[in-house]
Amino acid sequence: TIHVATGRSDHLGGELTPDKFAEHLNATHDDILFAPHKTSEIWVTQARIHRDGQTKVLIENYEPSDYILELRK
C-alpha cells in the first residue's frame, strides 16, 4: 500500500497550519491510499523521494526498494 497525505499537518505535530493556506477552506488534510487489491485500475510503478539533489526509489511495484531494505538492516 502507498499512502499519500496532502494538506495541513498541524494536527500531527507538523508545521503546515491553516494560516499558511491562501484560502481557509483549502486548509484540509487528505489521505490517499493505493493498494493493488483495492485500486487495481491504478498501478503505482514507483514512489520516489527527491532530497538534497538526489532521487531515491522507495517503492517499486508495491514492494520495498533496495534502498529501503538497506535502511531496515
Order of alpha helices (4+ residues) and beta strands (2+ residues): beta-beta-beta-beta-beta-alpha
